[in-house]
Amino acid sequence: MATTGGATLEAKGLRAGFGAATVLHGVDVSVASGEVVAILGLNGAGKSVTLKVLAGLLPARGGSVRLDGEDITGISPEQRVSRGMGHVLQGRHVFGELSVEQNLRLGAYLLRRRDPSAYDGALAGVLDRFPRLAERRGQLAGSLSGGEQAMLAVGRALMGGPRIVLVDEPTAGLSPLVSAGLVDTLEATRETGVTMLLVEQNTRFALDLADRILVMRQGVVVHDASSDDVDHADLAELLGIGRLLTASVAGRVPTKVPGDTSPAAKRPPTKRQTASKKKAAAKKAPAKKKAAAKKASAKKAPARKKTVTKKAPAKRRATGR
């Protein structure tokens, strides 16, 4: 599962659709090596269609797709996999009647064809990265929980040793608690050095995980910003969800409530949450330091003595008496 560094992906002017309907109207997407980028948008915005075009599952009617500078617009999905691209489909699509290990083995079909001796090392790497899969190695995939199936789908994509992984709505159909655990799964994927482009409707999940946020509307990208610098009001307006976004983003860095013993409260913050918290604290530090210095200076300065000016007595008028 080891990677030699993440791949760079660049798409320009993508146009695509189904039959007479055009869904994408000139999509521009770029992902740097090792970066995690999330695409947000309402249903019908073209998010999943964009991933299908990038993966080669749907032909582009216009525009180009480049992987590490090489034009891959016209090549097959299998050829893209051989060049280092993995894809986690929406809905996970595990083979329920096969075991966990058999599902993982299918993810390495090109690897086994290219170098059969590399399979054992790839399997060991995935099972080491995801201990839950190791515990259920011989269990039928159909008997796994939704979160475990999501983990299996990610692990299967990693079996081929990809340098970039496309992930389509990983939290679809999962409870909030299981979705929170999935952040850890994808954080573990990030640690391998692989580049990730994911489509998501869960705003909080995307902000917790991604380095950069893209927003799509009606088949085009209308917003591109760092997840740390994203303006929540603008994002709410672009997504058309108003107060719902405010409530979602408010929980981005969980606030501990005294006496809360729920699993969510016990879960440690993600690396991105910790980094965001440190960045916010760093911004506040200069202001706090300045206020403290001003206060200390005020204490040291001697109190000014009030000078009382005595009025001279008025001269008595000569009365001649």
Protein Blocks (a to p, Z undefined) as FASTA:
>chain_A
ZZebdaddddehiacdehjbcfbgoiacdddehiacddeddehilpmmmmmmmnopaccf
edcddeehiacklpcfklmmmnopacddehklpafkbcfklmmmmmmmmmmmmmmmlmmm
mmmmmmmmmmmlmmmmmpcfklpcfklmmmmmmmmmmmnopabdcdehklgoiafklmmm
mmmmmmmmmmnopacddddfblklmmmmmmbdcddeehiafbdcdfklpcfklmmmmnon
mjmmmmmmmmmpacddehiacfklmpccdfklmmmmmmmmmmmmmmmmmmmmmmmmmmmp
ccdddddddddddddddehZZ
